[in-house]
Amino acid sequence: MLASLPMYDWPEVRTATDAWWNGLARHLGVSGTLDRRDDYFAPWRHKELIFSQTCGYPFTHEFKGLLDYICTPHYAVDGCEGPQYRSMLFARERLALESLKGSVAAVNNPDSMSGMLALKLAFAPLAAHGKFFAKAIETGGHVNSMIAVRDGKADVCAIDAVCVAMAKRYRPDYLQGLVEVARSPLVPALPFVTRAGNMVVMRQAVVAAFRDESLHEAREQLFLAGQSVLHPNAYERIAELERDMIKAGGLDLI
């Protein structure tokens, strides 16, 4: 059995993440600690994966048909609406997006909905022949993207709304000097997924964990507010946005 929750597992909330997983595991009738290897893609490739959370972009691209959808968590933060979320775009001063032409973009990963595709969707309408930025740097994470813009190594980035809320609460210095200049479209939030779990049992366990009063503090620290089971095609919204953008000319980043 394998389980991971890598998407929002900041050191400041690691105890809460463990408590949330332990509660889920109890309601699932399983035991074991979370897999926290550096290659957080590895558990998603493992046939024994019982529970995890993935970004919507790999869910609809590399892992389409491999990861089974359980449900979508709700986050009680600015930028989230029920089971949907968006990204905030940050620069060092408030200005029109057109003014950032020829600047440097910070991208967390080339397979990220919130840090890559969200940025493309905001700037693609302004791009000519797929070009807008002078270059893009790959930072490896939202935290690093915020720091890159704050410290002048890049000029703009797109940050997942949940990560923005975590930064405001736990690392406000990372947002110091950053100004929100735009927001991306709403898409389904990062789904809970499995490869080895029974879907009925998994969904019942998640519902029970959200109702479990002993997990209230862990949920609050992680901004977890509820869950929805979306239509199986709901996440195609991500692929559709990308396809429409490409048809309209697209935007080259990395």
ChimeraX commands (.cxc) that place a marker at each C-alpha (Angstrom):
marker #1 position 0.00,0.00,0.00 radius 0.5
marker #1 position 1.19,3.49,-0.87 radius 0.5
marker #1 position -0.21,6.93,-0.01 radius 0.5
marker #1 position 0.98,10.47,-0.65 radius 0.5
marker #1 position -0.30,14.02,-0.25 radius 0.5
marker #1 position 2.44,16.06,-1.93 radius 0.5
marker #1 position 0.59,19.08,-3.29 radius 0.5
marker #1 position 0.38,21.32,-0.20 radius 0.5
marker #1 position 2.71,19.51,2.17 radius 0.5
marker #1 position 4.64,22.54,3.41 radius 0.5
marker #1 position 6.85,21.98,6.49 radius 0.5
marker #1 position 4.61,24.32,8.50 radius 0.5
marker #1 position 1.59,22.05,7.98 radius 0.5
marker #1 position 3.30,18.66,7.88 radius 0.5
marker #1 position 1.87,17.70,11.26 radius 0.5
marker #1 position -1.61,18.65,10.04 radius 0.5
marker #1 position -1.08,16.71,6.80 radius 0.5
marker #1 position -0.07,13.63,8.80 radius 0.5
marker #1 position -3.10,14.04,11.07 radius 0.5
marker #1 position -5.41,14.38,8.06 radius 0.5
marker #1 position -3.94,11.28,6.44 radius 0.5
marker #1 position -4.09,9.29,9.68 radius 0.5
marker #1 position -7.76,10.18,9.96 radius 0.5
marker #1 position -8.43,9.21,6.37 radius 0.5
marker #1 position -6.53,5.97,6.85 radius 0.5
marker #1 position -8.54,5.16,9.96 radius 0.5
marker #1 position -11.80,5.64,8.08 radius 0.5
marker #1 position -10.39,3.56,5.21 radius 0.5
marker #1 position -9.34,0.80,7.58 radius 0.5
marker #1 position -5.69,0.95,6.53 radius 0.5
marker #1 position -2.45,2.08,8.14 radius 0.5
marker #1 position 0.90,3.42,7.04 radius 0.5
marker #1 position 2.79,6.68,6.71 radius 0.5
marker #1 position 2.78,9.05,3.76 radius 0.5
marker #1 position 5.32,8.60,1.00 radius 0.5
marker #1 position 7.39,11.78,0.86 radius 0.5
marker #1 position 10.06,10.97,-1.71 radius 0.5
marker #1 position 11.39,13.91,-3.75 radius 0.5
marker #1 position 9.93,12.41,-6.93 radius 0.5
marker #1 position 6.29,12.94,-6.04 radius 0.5
marker #1 position 5.26,11.62,-9.48 radius 0.5
marker #1 position 6.54,8.15,-8.51 radius 0.5
marker #1 position 3.60,7.19,-6.25 radius 0.5
marker #1 position 1.16,8.16,-9.03 radius 0.5
marker #1 position 2.85,5.55,-11.23 radius 0.5
marker #1 position 2.64,2.85,-8.55 radius 0.5
marker #1 position -0.07,0.21,-8.89 radius 0.5
marker #1 position -0.39,-0.02,-5.09 radius 0.5
marker #1 position -1.32,3.66,-4.69 radius 0.5
marker #1 position -4.25,3.77,-2.30 radius 0.5
marker #1 position -4.64,7.54,-1.91 radius 0.5
marker #1 position -3.05,10.72,-3.21 radius 0.5
marker #1 position -3.72,14.18,-4.57 radius 0.5
marker #1 position -2.54,15.31,-7.96 radius 0.5
marker #1 position -2.49,18.49,-10.03 radius 0.5
marker #1 position -5.20,18.71,-12.66 radius 0.5
marker #1 position -2.70,19.02,-15.52 radius 0.5
marker #1 position -0.93,15.67,-15.07 radius 0.5
marker #1 position -4.33,14.16,-14.22 radius 0.5
marker #1 position -5.63,15.16,-17.66 radius 0.5
marker #1 position -2.38,14.55,-19.53 radius 0.5
marker #1 position 0.34,12.09,-18.46 radius 0.5
marker #1 position -1.85,10.16,-16.02 radius 0.5
marker #1 position -5.14,10.28,-17.90 radius 0.5
marker #1 position -6.78,6.88,-17.51 radius 0.5
marker #1 position -4.17,5.71,-14.97 radius 0.5
marker #1 position -5.32,7.55,-11.87 radius 0.5
marker #1 position -8.88,6.95,-10.69 radius 0.5
marker #1 position -10.80,9.99,-9.52 radius 0.5
marker #1 position -12.15,9.93,-5.96 radius 0.5
marker #1 position -13.43,13.45,-5.33 radius 0.5
marker #1 position -12.46,17.11,-5.28 radius 0.5
marker #1 position -11.69,18.93,-2.02 radius 0.5
marker #1 position -13.00,22.43,-1.30 radius 0.5
marker #1 position -10.61,25.04,0.09 radius 0.5
marker #1 position -11.75,27.95,2.25 radius 0.5
marker #1 position -9.45,30.55,0.70 radius 0.5
marker #1 position -9.72,33.56,-1.58 radius 0.5
marker #1 position -9.67,32.36,-5.17 radius 0.5
marker #1 position -11.54,29.12,-4.51 radius 0.5
marker #1 position -15.26,28.58,-5.05 radius 0.5
marker #1 position -16.53,25.21,-3.85 radius 0.5
marker #1 position -14.64,22.53,-5.79 radius 0.5
marker #1 position -13.01,25.06,-8.12 radius 0.5
marker #1 position -9.85,27.12,-7.79 radius 0.5
marker #1 position -7.76,29.59,-9.74 radius 0.5
marker #1 position -4.32,31.13,-9.70 radius 0.5
marker #1 position -3.25,34.66,-8.84 radius 0.5
marker #1 position -0.68,36.36,-11.07 radius 0.5
marker #1 position 1.92,38.44,-9.24 radius 0.5
marker #1 position 4.39,41.12,-10.32 radius 0.5
marker #1 position 6.35,43.67,-8.29 radius 0.5
marker #1 position 4.06,46.55,-9.22 radius 0.5
marker #1 position 0.48,47.01,-10.31 radius 0.5
marker #1 position 0.43,47.38,-14.07 radius 0.5
marker #1 position -1.42,46.23,-17.15 radius 0.5
marker #1 position -0.45,42.79,-18.43 radius 0.5
marker #1 position 0.60,44.35,-21.75 radius 0.5
marker #1 position 3.36,46.18,-19.88 radius 0.5
marker #1 position 5.04,42.87,-19.07 radius 0.5
marker #1 position 5.88,42.16,-22.71 radius 0.5
marker #1 position 9.54,41.16,-23.01 radius 0.5
marker #1 position 9.81,40.38,-19.29 radius 0.5
marker #1 position 10.87,37.19,-17.53 radius 0.5
marker #1 position 8.26,34.68,-16.35 radius 0.5
marker #1 position 8.74,32.29,-13.44 radius 0.5
marker #1 position 7.13,28.87,-13.95 radius 0.5
marker #1 position 7.05,26.23,-11.22 radius 0.5
marker #1 position 6.92,23.20,-13.55 radius 0.5
marker #1 position 6.08,22.68,-17.23 radius 0.5
marker #1 position 3.31,20.22,-16.26 radius 0.5
marker #1 position 1.48,22.47,-13.79 radius 0.5
marker #1 position -2.05,23.78,-14.22 radius 0.5
marker #1 position -1.71,26.53,-11.65 radius 0.5
marker #1 position 1.82,27.73,-12.39 radius 0.5
marker #1 position 2.24,27.05,-16.13 radius 0.5
marker #1 position -1.09,26.79,-17.95 radius 0.5
marker #1 position -2.70,29.50,-15.81 radius 0.5
marker #1 position 0.09,31.87,-16.81 radius 0.5
marker #1 position -0.27,30.96,-20.48 radius 0.5
marker #1 position -4.02,31.48,-20.40 radius 0.5
marker #1 position -3.58,34.99,-18.99 radius 0.5
marker #1 position -0.98,36.12,-21.52 radius 0.5
marker #1 position -1.78,34.12,-24.66 radius 0.5
marker #1 position -4.35,36.68,-25.92 radius 0.5
marker #1 position -1.55,39.28,-25.87 radius 0.5
marker #1 position 1.06,37.12,-27.59 radius 0.5
marker #1 position 2.05,37.52,-31.22 radius 0.5
marker #1 position 3.13,34.32,-33.00 radius 0.5
marker #1 position 3.30,32.51,-29.65 radius 0.5
marker #1 position 5.81,34.97,-28.15 radius 0.5
marker #1 position 5.38,37.40,-25.29 radius 0.5
marker #1 position 8.11,36.90,-22.68 radius 0.5
marker #1 position 11.82,37.38,-23.26 radius 0.5
marker #1 position 12.33,34.10,-21.45 radius 0.5
marker #1 position 10.89,31.88,-18.74 radius 0.5
marker #1 position 12.73,30.25,-15.85 radius 0.5
marker #1 position 11.64,26.96,-14.31 radius 0.5
marker #1 position 11.75,27.30,-10.52 radius 0.5
marker #1 position 10.61,23.85,-9.37 radius 0.5
marker #1 position 7.80,25.08,-7.11 radius 0.5
marker #1 position 5.34,27.87,-6.33 radius 0.5
marker #1 position 7.39,28.97,-3.34 radius 0.5
marker #1 position 10.46,29.40,-5.54 radius 0.5
marker #1 position 8.43,31.30,-8.13 radius 0.5
marker #1 position 7.27,33.80,-5.53 radius 0.5
marker #1 position 10.85,34.27,-4.33 radius 0.5
marker #1 position 12.12,34.68,-7.91 radius 0.5
marker #1 position 9.70,37.53,-8.58 radius 0.5
marker #1 position 10.18,39.09,-5.15 radius 0.5
marker #1 position 13.97,39.07,-5.57 radius 0.5
marker #1 position 13.95,40.37,-9.15 radius 0.5
marker #1 position 15.06,37.18,-10.89 radius 0.5
marker #1 position 11.73,37.10,-12.72 radius 0.5
marker #1 position 8.95,39.61,-13.30 radius 0.5
marker #1 position 5.71,37.64,-13.13 radius 0.5
marker #1 position 4.40,34.29,-11.88 radius 0.5
marker #1 position 1.11,32.44,-11.41 radius 0.5
marker #1 position 0.48,30.96,-7.97 radius 0.5
marker #1 position -2.18,28.48,-6.90 radius 0.5
marker #1 position -4.79,30.19,-4.67 radius 0.5
marker #1 position -4.21,27.66,-1.88 radius 0.5
marker #1 position -0.45,28.29,-1.96 radius 0.5
marker #1 position -1.13,32.03,-1.81 radius 0.5
marker #1 position -3.25,31.49,1.30 radius 0.5
marker #1 position -0.55,29.32,2.84 radius 0.5
marker #1 position 2.09,31.95,2.11 radius 0.5
marker #1 position -0.06,34.67,3.68 radius 0.5
marker #1 position -0.51,32.61,6.83 radius 0.5
marker #1 position 2.84,30.86,7.17 radius 0.5
marker #1 position 5.40,32.78,5.06 radius 0.5
marker #1 position 4.17,36.36,4.49 radius 0.5
marker #1 position 7.68,37.52,3.64 radius 0.5
marker #1 position 7.48,35.52,0.41 radius 0.5
marker #1 position 4.72,37.83,-0.81 radius 0.5
marker #1 position 6.37,41.01,0.40 radius 0.5
marker #1 position 6.62,43.45,-2.48 radius 0.5
marker #1 position 4.40,41.34,-4.75 radius 0.5
marker #1 position 1.23,42.78,-6.27 radius 0.5
marker #1 position -1.62,40.79,-7.79 radius 0.5
marker #1 position -2.10,41.81,-11.44 radius 0.5
marker #1 position -4.59,39.19,-12.72 radius 0.5
marker #1 position -6.39,35.93,-12.00 radius 0.5
marker #1 position -6.74,32.82,-14.12 radius 0.5
marker #1 position -10.06,31.15,-15.02 radius 0.5
marker #1 position -11.66,28.82,-12.49 radius 0.5
marker #1 position -11.00,25.11,-13.00 radius 0.5
marker #1 position -11.65,22.04,-10.80 radius 0.5
marker #1 position -9.34,21.95,-7.79 radius 0.5
marker #1 position -6.63,19.34,-7.29 radius 0.5
marker #1 position -8.37,15.94,-7.09 radius 0.5
marker #1 position -7.97,13.12,-4.62 radius 0.5
marker #1 position -7.06,10.01,-6.62 radius 0.5
marker #1 position -6.26,6.31,-6.27 radius 0.5
marker #1 position -5.05,3.36,-8.31 radius 0.5
marker #1 position -5.70,0.49,-5.92 radius 0.5
marker #1 position -8.68,1.66,-3.88 radius 0.5
marker #1 position -12.34,0.69,-4.05 radius 0.5
marker #1 position -14.11,3.86,-5.19 radius 0.5
marker #1 position -17.21,3.46,-3.02 radius 0.5
marker #1 position -15.12,2.81,0.08 radius 0.5
marker #1 position -12.75,5.66,-0.73 radius 0.5
marker #1 position -15.52,8.21,-1.12 radius 0.5
marker #1 position -17.26,7.09,2.04 radius 0.5
marker #1 position -13.98,7.43,3.94 radius 0.5
marker #1 position -13.39,10.97,2.66 radius 0.5
marker #1 position -16.90,12.03,3.63 radius 0.5
marker #1 position -16.38,10.52,7.09 radius 0.5
marker #1 position -13.04,12.32,7.47 radius 0.5
marker #1 position -14.63,15.68,6.66 radius 0.5
marker #1 position -17.31,15.02,9.30 radius 0.5
marker #1 position -14.81,13.80,11.90 radius 0.5
marker #1 position -14.58,16.42,14.66 radius 0.5
marker #1 position -11.21,15.06,15.77 radius 0.5
marker #1 position -9.80,16.22,12.42 radius 0.5
marker #1 position -11.20,19.76,12.64 radius 0.5
marker #1 position -7.87,21.37,13.57 radius 0.5
marker #1 position -5.99,19.55,10.80 radius 0.5
marker #1 position -8.60,20.58,8.23 radius 0.5
marker #1 position -8.45,24.20,9.39 radius 0.5
marker #1 position -4.67,24.33,9.08 radius 0.5
marker #1 position -4.92,22.87,5.58 radius 0.5
marker #1 position -7.87,25.15,4.62 radius 0.5
marker #1 position -9.98,22.06,3.84 radius 0.5
marker #1 position -13.69,22.87,3.89 radius 0.5
marker #1 position -15.53,20.02,2.16 radius 0.5
marker #1 position -15.60,17.84,-0.92 radius 0.5
marker #1 position -17.61,17.19,-4.08 radius 0.5
marker #1 position -17.78,14.30,-6.50 radius 0.5
marker #1 position -17.71,15.99,-9.90 radius 0.5
marker #1 position -18.84,14.69,-13.25 radius 0.5
marker #1 position -16.21,12.34,-14.74 radius 0.5
marker #1 position -15.57,14.84,-17.53 radius 0.5
marker #1 position -15.24,17.89,-15.28 radius 0.5
marker #1 position -11.45,17.95,-15.51 radius 0.5
marker #1 position -11.60,18.06,-19.30 radius 0.5
marker #1 position -12.12,21.78,-18.72 radius 0.5
marker #1 position -8.34,22.02,-18.30 radius 0.5
marker #1 position -7.58,20.28,-21.58 radius 0.5
marker #1 position -10.27,22.31,-23.36 radius 0.5
marker #1 position -8.79,25.60,-22.17 radius 0.5
marker #1 position -5.39,24.48,-23.41 radius 0.5
marker #1 position -6.74,23.35,-26.79 radius 0.5
marker #1 position -8.64,26.60,-27.29 radius 0.5
marker #1 position -5.54,28.60,-26.41 radius 0.5
marker #1 position -3.40,26.63,-28.86 radius 0.5
marker #1 position -5.97,27.10,-31.63 radius 0.5
marker #1 position -5.88,30.85,-31.00 radius 0.5
marker #1 position -2.09,30.93,-31.35 radius 0.5
marker #1 position -0.87,29.66,-28.01 radius 0.5
marker #1 position 2.06,30.97,-26.00 radius 0.5
marker #1 position 5.58,29.61,-25.74 radius 0.5
marker #1 position 7.08,29.55,-22.25 radius 0.5
marker #1 position 9.69,26.85,-21.73 radius 0.5
marker link #1:1,2 radius 0.2
marker link #1:2,3 radius 0.2
marker link #1:3,4 radius 0.2
marker link #1:4,5 radius 0.2
marker link #1:5,6 radius 0.2
marker link #1:6,7 radius 0.2
marker link #1:7,8 radius 0.2
marker link #1:8,9 radius 0.2
marker link #1:9,10 radius 0.2
marker link #1:10,11 radius 0.2
marker link #1:11,12 radius 0.2
marker link #1:12,13 radius 0.2
marker link #1:13,14 radius 0.2
marker link #1:14,15 radius 0.2
marker link #1:15,16 radius 0.2
marker link #1:16,17 radius 0.2
marker link #1:17,18 radius 0.2
marker link #1:18,19 radius 0.2
marker link #1:19,20 radius 0.2
marker link #1:20,21 radius 0.2
marker link #1:21,22 radius 0.2
marker link #1:22,23 radius 0.2
marker link #1:23,24 radius 0.2
marker link #1:24,25 radius 0.2
marker link #1:25,26 radius 0.2
marker link #1:26,27 radius 0.2
marker link #1:27,28 radius 0.2
marker link #1:28,29 radius 0.2
marker link #1:29,30 radius 0.2
marker link #1:30,31 radius 0.2
marker link #1:31,32 radius 0.2
marker link #1:32,33 radius 0.2
marker link #1:33,34 radius 0.2
marker link #1:34,35 radius 0.2
marker link #1:35,36 radius 0.2
marker link #1:36,37 radius 0.2
marker link #1:37,38 radius 0.2
marker link #1:38,39 radius 0.2
marker link #1:39,40 radius 0.2
marker link #1:40,41 radius 0.2
marker link #1:41,42 radius 0.2
marker link #1:42,43 radius 0.2
marker link #1:43,44 radius 0.2
marker link #1:44,45 radius 0.2
marker link #1:45,46 radius 0.2
marker link #1:46,47 radius 0.2
marker link #1:47,48 radius 0.2
marker link #1:48,49 radius 0.2
marker link #1:49,50 radius 0.2
marker link #1:50,51 radius 0.2
marker link #1:51,52 radius 0.2
marker link #1:52,53 radius 0.2
marker link #1:53,54 radius 0.2
marker link #1:54,55 radius 0.2
marker link #1:55,56 radius 0.2
marker link #1:56,57 radius 0.2
marker link #1:57,58 radius 0.2
marker link #1:58,59 radius 0.2
marker link #1:59,60 radius 0.2
marker link #1:60,61 radius 0.2
marker link #1:61,62 radius 0.2
marker link #1:62,63 radius 0.2
marker link #1:63,64 radius 0.2
marker link #1:64,65 radius 0.2
marker link #1:65,66 radius 0.2
marker link #1:66,67 radius 0.2
marker link #1:67,68 radius 0.2
marker link #1:68,69 radius 0.2
marker link #1:69,70 radius 0.2
marker link #1:70,71 radius 0.2
marker link #1:71,72 radius 0.2
marker link #1:72,73 radius 0.2
marker link #1:73,74 radius 0.2
marker link #1:74,75 radius 0.2
marker link #1:75,76 radius 0.2
marker link #1:76,77 radius 0.2
marker link #1:77,78 radius 0.2
marker link #1:78,79 radius 0.2
marker link #1:79,80 radius 0.2
marker link #1:80,81 radius 0.2
marker link #1:81,82 radius 0.2
marker link #1:82,83 radius 0.2
marker link #1:83,84 radius 0.2
marker link #1:84,85 radius 0.2
marker link #1:85,86 radius 0.2
marker link #1:86,87 radius 0.2
marker link #1:87,88 radius 0.2
marker link #1:88,89 radius 0.2
marker link #1:89,90 radius 0.2
marker link #1:90,91 radius 0.2
marker link #1:91,92 radius 0.2
marker link #1:92,93 radius 0.2
marker link #1:93,94 radius 0.2
marker link #1:94,95 radius 0.2
marker link #1:95,96 radius 0.2
marker link #1:96,97 radius 0.2
marker link #1:97,98 radius 0.2
marker link #1:98,99 radius 0.2
marker link #1:99,100 radius 0.2
marker link #1:100,101 radius 0.2
marker link #1:101,102 radius 0.2
marker link #1:102,103 radius 0.2
marker link #1:103,104 radius 0.2
marker link #1:104,105 radius 0.2
marker link #1:105,106 radius 0.2
marker link #1:106,107 radius 0.2
marker link #1:107,108 radius 0.2
marker link #1:108,109 radius 0.2
marker link #1:109,110 radius 0.2
marker link #1:110,111 radius 0.2
marker link #1:111,112 radius 0.2
marker link #1:112,113 radius 0.2
marker link #1:113,114 radius 0.2
marker link #1:114,115 radius 0.2
marker link #1:115,116 radius 0.2
marker link #1:116,117 radius 0.2
marker link #1:117,118 radius 0.2
marker link #1:118,119 radius 0.2
marker link #1:119,120 radius 0.2
marker link #1:120,121 radius 0.2
marker link #1:121,122 radius 0.2
marker link #1:122,123 radius 0.2
marker link #1:123,124 radius 0.2
marker link #1:124,125 radius 0.2
marker link #1:125,126 radius 0.2
marker link #1:126,127 radius 0.2
marker link #1:127,128 radius 0.2
marker link #1:128,129 radius 0.2
marker link #1:129,130 radius 0.2
marker link #1:130,131 radius 0.2
marker link #1:131,132 radius 0.2
marker link #1:132,133 radius 0.2
marker link #1:133,134 radius 0.2
marker link #1:134,135 radius 0.2
marker link #1:135,136 radius 0.2
marker link #1:136,137 radius 0.2
marker link #1:137,138 radius 0.2
marker link #1:138,139 radius 0.2
marker link #1:139,140 radius 0.2
marker link #1:140,141 radius 0.2
marker link #1:141,142 radius 0.2
marker link #1:142,143 radius 0.2
marker link #1:143,144 radius 0.2
marker link #1:144,145 radius 0.2
marker link #1:145,146 radius 0.2
marker link #1:146,147 radius 0.2
marker link #1:147,148 radius 0.2
marker link #1:148,149 radius 0.2
marker link #1:149,150 radius 0.2
marker link #1:150,151 radius 0.2
marker link #1:151,152 radius 0.2
marker link #1:152,153 radius 0.2
marker link #1:153,154 radius 0.2
marker link #1:154,155 radius 0.2
marker link #1:155,156 radius 0.2
marker link #1:156,157 radius 0.2
marker link #1:157,158 radius 0.2
marker link #1:158,159 radius 0.2
marker link #1:159,160 radius 0.2
marker link #1:160,161 radius 0.2
marker link #1:161,162 radius 0.2
marker link #1:162,163 radius 0.2
marker link #1:163,164 radius 0.2
marker link #1:164,165 radius 0.2
marker link #1:165,166 radius 0.2
marker link #1:166,167 radius 0.2
marker link #1:167,168 radius 0.2
marker link #1:168,169 radius 0.2
marker link #1:169,170 radius 0.2
marker link #1:170,171 radius 0.2
marker link #1:171,172 radius 0.2
marker link #1:172,173 radius 0.2
marker link #1:173,174 radius 0.2
marker link #1:174,175 radius 0.2
marker link #1:175,176 radius 0.2
marker link #1:176,177 radius 0.2
marker link #1:177,178 radius 0.2
marker link #1:178,179 radius 0.2
marker link #1:179,180 radius 0.2
marker link #1:180,181 radius 0.2
marker link #1:181,182 radius 0.2
marker link #1:182,183 radius 0.2
marker link #1:183,184 radius 0.2
marker link #1:184,185 radius 0.2
marker link #1:185,186 radius 0.2
marker link #1:186,187 radius 0.2
marker link #1:187,188 radius 0.2
marker link #1:188,189 radius 0.2
marker link #1:189,190 radius 0.2
marker link #1:190,191 radius 0.2
marker link #1:191,192 radius 0.2
marker link #1:192,193 radius 0.2
marker link #1:193,194 radius 0.2
marker link #1:194,195 radius 0.2
marker link #1:195,196 radius 0.2
marker link #1:196,197 radius 0.2
marker link #1:197,198 radius 0.2
marker link #1:198,199 radius 0.2
marker link #1:199,200 radius 0.2
marker link #1:200,201 radius 0.2
marker link #1:201,202 radius 0.2
marker link #1:202,203 radius 0.2
marker link #1:203,204 radius 0.2
marker link #1:204,205 radius 0.2
marker link #1:205,206 radius 0.2
marker link #1:206,207 radius 0.2
marker link #1:207,208 radius 0.2
marker link #1:208,209 radius 0.2
marker link #1:209,210 radius 0.2
marker link #1:210,211 radius 0.2
marker link #1:211,212 radius 0.2
marker link #1:212,213 radius 0.2
marker link #1:213,214 radius 0.2
marker link #1:214,215 radius 0.2
marker link #1:215,216 radius 0.2
marker link #1:216,217 radius 0.2
marker link #1:217,218 radius 0.2
marker link #1:218,219 radius 0.2
marker link #1:219,220 radius 0.2
marker link #1:220,221 radius 0.2
marker link #1:221,222 radius 0.2
marker link #1:222,223 radius 0.2
marker link #1:223,224 radius 0.2
marker link #1:224,225 radius 0.2
marker link #1:225,226 radius 0.2
marker link #1:226,227 radius 0.2
marker link #1:227,228 radius 0.2
marker link #1:228,229 radius 0.2
marker link #1:229,230 radius 0.2
marker link #1:230,231 radius 0.2
marker link #1:231,232 radius 0.2
marker link #1:232,233 radius 0.2
marker link #1:233,234 radius 0.2
marker link #1:234,235 radius 0.2
marker link #1:235,236 radius 0.2
marker link #1:236,237 radius 0.2
marker link #1:237,238 radius 0.2
marker link #1:238,239 radius 0.2
marker link #1:239,240 radius 0.2
marker link #1:240,241 radius 0.2
marker link #1:241,242 radius 0.2
marker link #1:242,243 radius 0.2
marker link #1:243,244 radius 0.2
marker link #1:244,245 radius 0.2
marker link #1:245,246 radius 0.2
marker link #1:246,247 radius 0.2
marker link #1:247,248 radius 0.2
marker link #1:248,249 radius 0.2
marker link #1:249,250 radius 0.2
marker link #1:250,251 radius 0.2
marker link #1:251,252 radius 0.2
marker link #1:252,253 radius 0.2
marker link #1:253,254 radius 0.2
view
